Amino acid sequence: EQVGFWTTLVGTSNQTLTYMLRWESLAERERKWNAFASDPEWIAMRAATEAEAIIVERIENTLLN
């Protein structure tokens, strides 16, 4: 479940996108995130989108309680 999306107003990069997802449990997160990350359609779409230039420099995960 998407909680929200934010861009950086003040910081080291205004190109940063931060988003928050809600999970019922760590098990749900592992199952669904791994399915998303390994989805062939997503992998192909990302490769096509980044064919000329990388748009995702890095991904950082933080788990909040």
HELIX and SHEET records of a PDB file:
HELIX    1   1 LEU A   26  ALA A   37  1                                  12    
HELIX    2   2 PRO A   40  THR A   49  1                                  10    
SHEET    1   A 2 GLN A   2  THR A   7  0                                        
SHEET    2   A 2 LEU A  17  LEU A  21 -1                                        
END                                                                             
